[in-house]
């Protein structure tokens, strides 16, 4: 999950940097994206628009992972991750990134250890279910 964390952090940093450059102008994410569209930089790999897009995709992956952990408790962590990836990110990644994901998944924590890190030692999925149901419409 360190790779996801790094990706999320760098995209948030990119958005915050742009926001703090002009607090009034970029009060809304829409304003930030609109400015990049007008400047014809929205499709650049280092754009805030691209960062926002990948933040959304990554959150979709995490929500699906949490949903799998809640609903498919007989699955291994690897099965949960692979299913989440197939549903959310795989269509947006090329062959190299997908292959890298497969290699990284060999290092994934055991499901029980992962839940313990999240503070869910007793399989109380109430908060996780709430996140899944409330975040998906966003």
Order of alpha helices (4+ residues) and beta strands (2+ residues): alpha-alpha-alpha-alpha-alpha-alpha-alpha
